[in-house]
Amino acid sequence: MVVTAVVAAAIWTWISLSVSGGQGIVIAIAGAFTGIVACVAVFFALRRTDQVAHATGQTRTALDEAQQAREFVRYSDGELARLLEQTVPDAVRRLRGGAPADSVLAEVPRPADELHQRVLRLVVDEIAVGERRRAAATAACANAAGRLQALATSTLGDLREMENRSSDAMLGDLLKVDHSTAQAGRLADSIAVLTGARSGRRWTKPIRMESILRGALGRIGAYQRVRVHSASGVAVVGYAAEDVMHALAELMDNATKFSAPSEEVHVYVEDLHNGAVITIEDGGLGMKAQALVRAERAVSLDQPLDLTSMSGTRLGLAVVGCLARKHQLHVFFRPSSRGGIGVVMRIPTQLITQPRPETVSEADDSAAVAWPGPADDTSHEITGDLAEPSELPRRSRGQTLTAASRRPPSPTPSTARAERDTGSRFGAFQQRRSGSTAPSRHAATPADTGEDA
């Protein structure tokens, strides 16, 4: 602008000097005015140019900052996605496996962002506290279940001793307490299953299917309403026998509870080339679609146990699901031909074997599985060779190796008496359950009278 003003002044000076007189003065004034206007115009033009350049620079800076912000948001989203989809699940899995919080934080990938690191630390610490509390509660429940199991076993053993030397007037009451104690033992076994503790007895030999069914019947309250139709000649391997028996007891118990008291529950057993199938059909009201979905999820082999989704009063299907996942038992639900629900449980071939010929001691041990009393009481329709108990009440939770070792090789007078009075003793139990207070010593069993129990 200064150069322009100097050049303009020089030109107008030369013009004014070239013109003589008053015209030169006028030309000089006009030139000066024009120069001033030109200088002002140039000044404002340059200022506007500077403003435009500054605005352009600000716009470019803003665009750069926006691009950086977008890249940061994209990076943060990626970090957050990795944190939620990979890091946190991996940390939870390690925490549930028993690893301490500091060890988990050192092993899992740490986010680069400090804020995400703080979030990860907070989440891991809270989950670690929750897992410690859950483990403590589960251990306490498992310990309590183990004590209840031991108490039930001890009580059943004492009851058997009392039953063998009691009079018929007391026998019905003792057998009723015996049955209630067996059901309490099943509840303790259920708690043990849900808490991951050991449940029930481990058999060292295969258990016949008839004994499995009788053992399951002996652990439910309304066993008189169950009718078993079986011609099965197979056995369940010893290590899985107790769990199969427990699962069947839970399914039978559900069938009796969710059907009218006047309705019978029918159990059908079929041997297959790839295992055995047991179907339990009731005459209840069936299940709504939502309840059926929950039931199928509870016994699914793919769904792990979720204690938070369980109802406090309905543990049976959750127990069945745990046992099914343990032994690969396939459990399905379908409409029953009797109007209620049919439950189909398929026992895989690896759990099925042929029963071994029994010695005298093994026959006594096998009788411990069966529900005491004649077969006709619980299931007239079972066919095939059934192991006959040599003494009155014998069940899996009441028989011990010590008690078995005390049995003399030859019948004693008390044993002979128990064999003679088995029918009358069970008749006393039946009369006690039906409310009679004066059972006859020679009361007939259901098989004797031809009536259903």
C-alpha positions in Angstrom: 0.0 0.0 0.0 2.9 2.4 0.8 4.5 1.6 -2.6 1.2 2.3 -4.4 0.8 5.7 -2.6 4.4 6.7 -3.5 4.0 5.8 -7.1 0.6 7.6 -7.3 2.1 10.7 -5.7 5.1 10.7 -8.1 2.7 10.5 -11.1 0.5 13.2 -9.9 3.5 15.4 -9.0 4.9 15.0 -12.5 1.5 15.8 -14.0 1.0 18.9 -11.9 4.5 20.2 -12.7 3.8 19.6 -16.4 0.7 21.8 -16.3 1.2 25.4 -15.6 -1.0 27.9 -13.7 -4.1 27.1 -11.7 -4.8 23.9 -13.5 -1.8 22.4 -12.0 -3.0 23.1 -8.5 -6.4 21.5 -9.3 -4.7 18.5 -10.7 -2.5 18.2 -7.7 -5.5 18.3 -5.3 -7.4 15.8 -7.3 -4.4 13.5 -7.5 -3.9 13.8 -3.7 -7.5 12.9 -3.1 -7.3 10.0 -5.6 -4.2 8.7 -3.9 -5.8 8.8 -0.5 -8.9 7.0 -1.8 -6.7 4.4 -3.5 -4.7 3.9 -0.3 -7.9 3.5 1.7 -9.3 1.0 -0.9 -6.1 -0.9 -0.9 -6.0 -0.9 2.9 -9.5 -2.4 3.2 -8.9 -4.9 0.4 -5.8 -6.1 2.1 -7.6 -6.3 5.5 -10.4 -8.3 3.9 -7.9 -10.6 2.3 -6.3 -11.2 5.7 -9.7 -11.9 7.3 -10.5 -14.4 4.5 -7.2 -16.1 4.9 -7.6 -16.3 8.7 -11.1 -17.7 8.3 -9.8 -20.2 5.8 -7.1 -21.2 8.2 -9.7 -21.6 11.0 -11.9 -23.7 8.8 -9.0 -25.9 7.9 -8.1 -26.3 11.5 -11.7 -27.1 12.5 -11.8 -29.7 9.8 -8.6 -31.3 11.0 -9.9 -31.3 14.6 -13.1 -32.9 13.5 -11.3 -35.6 11.6 -9.1 -36.2 14.7 -12.2 -36.4 16.8 -13.8 -38.9 14.5 -10.7 -41.0 14.6 -10.7 -40.8 18.4 -14.3 -41.8 18.6 -13.7 -44.7 16.2 -10.7 -45.8 18.2 -12.7 -45.4 21.5 -15.6 -47.4 20.1 -13.2 -50.2 19.1 -11.5 -50.2 22.5 -14.9 -50.3 24.2 -16.1 -53.1 22.0 -13.0 -55.1 22.8 -13.4 -54.3 26.4 -17.0 -55.5 26.5 -16.8 -58.4 24.0 -13.4 -59.9 24.9 -11.7 -58.5 27.9 -14.6 -58.5 30.4 -15.9 -61.9 29.4 -12.4 -63.3 29.6 -11.9 -61.7 33.0 -15.3 -63.1 34.3 -14.3 -66.6 33.1 -11.0 -66.4 34.9 -12.7 -65.0 38.1 -15.2 -67.8 38.1 -12.4 -70.2 37.7 -11.0 -69.1 41.0 -8.3 -66.6 39.9 -7.8 -63.5 42.1 -8.5 -60.1 40.7 -4.9 -58.9 40.5 -3.9 -62.0 38.6 -6.8 -61.5 36.2 -5.9 -57.9 35.5 -2.3 -58.9 34.8 -3.4 -61.6 32.4 -6.1 -60.0 30.3 -5.3 -57.4 27.6 -5.4 -53.9 29.2 -7.0 -51.0 27.3 -4.8 -48.2 26.2 -7.2 -45.5 27.4 -6.8 -44.7 31.1 -10.5 -44.3 31.6 -11.2 -47.7 30.2 -8.5 -49.1 32.5 -10.3 -47.6 35.5 -13.6 -49.1 34.3 -12.0 -52.5 33.8 -10.5 -52.4 37.3 -13.8 -51.5 38.9 -15.7 -54.2 37.0 -13.1 -56.9 37.9 -13.1 -55.9 41.6 -16.9 -56.0 41.9 -17.2 -59.3 40.1 -14.4 -60.8 42.3 -16.3 -59.7 45.4 -19.5 -61.3 44.1 -17.7 -64.5 43.1 -16.2 -64.8 46.6 -19.6 -64.4 48.1 -21.2 -66.9 45.7 -18.4 -69.4 46.4 -18.8 -69.0 50.1 -22.6 -69.4 49.9 -22.3 -72.4 47.6 -19.7 -74.1 49.9 -21.9 -73.5 52.9 -24.9 -75.0 51.1 -22.8 -78.0 50.0 -21.5 -78.5 53.5 -25.1 -78.4 54.9 -26.3 -80.8 52.2 -23.5 -83.2 53.1 -24.4 -83.1 56.8 -28.1 -83.7 55.9 -27.1 -86.6 53.7 -25.0 -88.1 56.5 -27.8 -87.5 59.0 -30.5 -89.1 56.7 -28.2 -92.1 56.2 -27.6 -92.5 59.9 -31.3 -92.0 60.7 -32.4 -94.6 58.1 -29.9 -97.1 59.5 -31.3 -96.6 63.0 -34.8 -96.9 61.7 -34.0 -100.2 60.0 -32.6 -101.6 63.3 -35.7 -100.5 65.1 -38.0 -101.9 62.4 -36.4 -105.3 62.6 -37.1 -105.6 66.3 -40.3 -103.7 66.6 -43.8 -105.0 67.1 -46.5 -104.7 64.4 -48.1 -101.9 66.4 -45.1 -99.8 66.0 -43.9 -100.9 62.6 -46.4 -98.8 60.5 -45.2 -95.6 62.2 -41.6 -96.5 61.8 -42.0 -97.2 58.1 -43.8 -94.0 57.6 -40.9 -92.1 59.3 -38.5 -94.2 57.2 -40.3 -93.1 54.0 -40.3 -89.4 55.0 -36.6 -89.6 55.9 -35.8 -91.1 52.4 -37.6 -88.1 50.9 -35.6 -85.7 53.1 -32.5 -87.5 51.9 -33.5 -86.9 48.2 -33.9 -83.2 49.0 -30.4 -83.2 50.5 -29.1 -84.9 47.4 -30.8 -82.3 45.2 -29.1 -79.5 47.1 -25.8 -81.3 46.7 -26.3 -81.6 43.0 -27.1 -77.9 42.6 -24.0 -76.9 44.6 -21.7 -79.2 42.7 -21.1 -81.5 45.7 -21.1 -85.3 45.7 -24.6 -86.7 45.6 -25.8 -90.1 46.8 -24.1 -93.4 46.8 -21.5 -94.8 44.3 -22.3 -98.3 43.3 -19.5 -100.7 42.4 -21.7 -103.0 40.2 -24.5 -102.5 37.6 -28.0 -102.0 39.1 -30.9 -103.6 37.3 -33.5 -101.4 35.7 -36.2 -102.8 38.0 -34.2 -101.7 41.1 -33.6 -98.3 39.5 -37.3 -97.8 39.1 -38.1 -99.1 42.6 -35.5 -96.9 44.2 -36.9 -93.9 42.4 -40.4 -94.7 43.5 -39.3 -95.1 47.1 -38.1 -91.5 47.2 -41.4 -89.8 46.3 -44.5 -89.2 48.4 -47.3 -90.3 46.1 -45.7 -93.6 44.9 -49.0 -95.4 45.2 -50.3 -93.5 42.1 -47.4 -94.6 39.9 -47.8 -97.6 37.6 -44.7 -99.0 36.0 -44.8 -101.0 32.7 -41.4 -102.6 32.1 -40.0 -105.7 30.7 -36.4 -104.3 30.6 -33.6 -106.7 31.2 -30.7 -104.3 31.2 -28.9 -102.6 34.0 -27.3 -99.2 34.6 -23.6 -98.9 35.3 -22.8 -98.5 38.9 -21.2 -95.0 38.8 -24.4 -93.5 37.2 -27.1 -95.6 38.8 -27.7 -93.3 41.7 -27.9 -90.2 39.5 -30.3 -91.9 37.1 -32.4 -93.0 40.0 -32.4 -89.5 41.4 -33.4 -87.9 38.0 -36.2 -90.4 37.6 -37.4 -89.6 41.2 -37.6 -85.9 40.4 -39.5 -86.5 37.2 -41.9 -88.9 38.8 -42.4 -86.5 41.7 -43.2 -83.6 39.3 -45.7 -85.9 37.5 -47.6 -86.7 40.7 -47.5 -83.1 42.0 -48.8 -81.5 38.8 -51.7 -83.9 38.2 -54.9 -84.5 40.1 -54.7 -86.7 43.2 -57.1 -89.2 41.5 -54.9 -89.5 38.4 -52.3 -92.2 37.9 -48.9 -91.6 36.5 -47.6 -94.3 34.1 -44.0 -95.1 33.5 -42.9 -97.1 30.4 -39.5 -98.6 29.9 -38.1 -99.7 26.5 -34.7 -101.1 25.7 -33.1 -99.8 22.5 -30.0 -100.6 20.5 -28.6 -97.2 21.6 -29.6 -97.2 25.2 -32.9 -97.2 27.0 -35.9 -94.9 27.0 -38.1 -94.2 30.0 -41.4 -92.3 29.4 -43.4 -90.8 32.3 -46.9 -89.7 31.4 -49.3 -87.9 33.7 -52.9 -86.7 33.3 -52.5 -83.1 34.5 -53.3 -79.9 32.8 -50.2 -79.7 30.7 -47.8 -76.8 30.4 -48.2 -73.4 28.8 -45.8 -72.5 26.0 -43.6 -70.2 28.2 -43.4 -72.8 31.0 -42.5 -75.5 28.4 -39.7 -73.3 27.1 -38.3 -72.8 30.6 -38.6 -76.6 31.3 -36.7 -77.5 28.1 -34.0 -74.9 28.9 -33.6 -76.3 32.4 -32.9 -79.8 31.1 -30.9 -78.8 28.0 -27.5 -80.3 27.6 -26.2 -77.0 26.1 -27.5 -74.6 28.8 -25.3 -74.4 32.0 -27.0 -74.2 35.4 -28.1 -70.6 36.2 -29.2 -70.4 39.8 -30.5 -66.9 39.4 -33.2 -68.1 37.0 -34.5 -70.7 39.4 -37.7 -70.4 41.4 -37.1 -71.1 45.1 -39.9 -73.7 45.2 -39.1 -75.6 42.0 -35.8 -77.2 42.0 -36.6 -80.6 40.4 -36.0 -79.8 36.7 -32.8 -77.9 37.6 -31.5 -81.0 39.4 -32.5 -83.2 36.4 -30.7 -80.8 34.1 -27.5 -81.0 36.2 -27.6 -84.8 36.2 -28.5 -84.9 32.5 -25.4 -82.7 31.6 -23.3 -84.9 33.8 -24.2 -88.2 32.2 -25.5 -87.0 28.8 -29.1 -88.0 29.6 -31.5 -86.7 26.9 -34.7 -85.3 28.4 -37.6 -84.2 26.2 -41.2 -83.0 26.8 -44.2 -83.8 24.7 -48.0 -84.0 25.1 -49.2 -87.0 26.9 -51.8 -89.4 25.5 -53.5 -89.0 28.9 -54.0 -85.3 28.5 -51.0 -84.0 30.5 -47.3 -84.0 29.8 -45.1 -86.8 28.8 -41.4 -86.7 29.8 -39.0 -88.9 27.8 -35.6 -89.6 29.2 -33.1 -91.5 27.0 -30.2 -93.2 28.8 -27.2 -93.4 26.4 -25.7 -96.7 25.5 -22.5 -96.0 27.5 -24.6 -96.1 30.7 -26.4 -99.4 29.8 -25.0 -102.8 30.5 -26.1 -106.3 31.2 -26.7 -107.3 34.8 -24.2 -109.6 36.4 -25.2 -112.8 38.1 -25.7 -111.9 41.7 -24.1 -113.6 44.7 -25.8 -113.7 48.1 -24.1 -110.5 49.3 -24.8 -108.7 46.0 -28.4 -109.6 46.2 -28.6 -108.0 49.6 -26.8 -105.0 48.3 -29.2 -104.8 45.3 -32.2 -105.0 47.7 -31.0 -101.8 49.3 -32.0 -100.0 46.1 -35.5 -101.3 46.0 -38.5 -99.7 47.8 -39.4 -102.1 50.7 -42.5 -104.2 50.2 -44.0 -106.3 47.5 -43.6 -105.3 43.9 -47.3 -105.3 43.4 -47.7 -102.3 45.7 -46.0 -99.8 43.4 -46.1 -101.4 40.0 -48.0 -104.6 39.2 -46.9 -104.5 35.7 -43.2 -104.9 36.1 -42.2 -108.1 34.5 -39.0 -110.1 34.5 -36.8 -111.4 37.3 -37.0 -109.1 40.3 -34.5 -109.2 43.1 -36.4 -110.2 46.2 -35.2 -108.4 49.4 -34.2 -110.9 52.0 -35.2 -108.5 54.9 -37.8 -105.8 55.4 -36.9 -102.2 54.6 -33.8 -101.8 52.5 -32.9 -98.7 50.4 -29.8 -97.2 49.0 -29.4 -94.5 51.6 -30.0 -96.9 54.6 -27.7 -99.7 53.7 -24.1 -99.4 54.8 -21.1 -101.7 54.4 -21.0 -102.1 58.2 -24.6 -103.1 58.4 -24.1 -105.5 55.5 -21.1 -107.1 57.2 -23.2 -107.7 60.3 -25.6 -110.0 58.4 -25.0 -113.7 59.4 -24.5 -116.2 56.7 -27.5 -118.3 57.9 -30.9 -117.1 58.8 -31.4 -116.2 62.4 -34.8 -116.4 64.2 -35.3 -112.6 63.7 -34.4 -112.9 60.0 -36.8 -115.8 59.5 -39.5 -113.8 61.3 -38.9 -110.8 59.0 -39.1 -113.0 56.0 -42.4 -114.5 57.2 -43.9 -111.2 58.1 -42.8 -109.0 55.2 -46.3 -108.8 53.8 -47.9 -108.1 57.2 -45.3 -105.4 58.0 -45.9 -103.6 54.7 -49.6 -103.9 55.3 -49.0 -102.2 58.6 -47.2 -99.4 56.8 -50.1 -99.1 54.3 -52.6 -98.9 57.1 -50.6 -96.3 58.9 -50.5 -94.1 55.7 -54.2 -94.5 55.3 -54.9 -93.4 58.9 -55.6 -96.8 60.6 -54.3 -97.1 64.1 -54.7 -100.8 64.7 -52.9 -102.7 61.9 -53.4 -106.4 61.9 -50.4 -108.6 62.2 -51.5 -110.7 59.3 -52.9 -107.8 57.2 -53.0 -108.7 53.5 -50.9 -106.9 51.0 -52.4 -105.3 47.8 -51.2 -108.3 45.9 -53.1 -110.6 48.2 -56.4 -108.7 47.9 -56.1 -107.9 44.2 -56.5 -104.1 44.9 -54.3 -101.3 43.8 -52.3 -99.4 46.4 
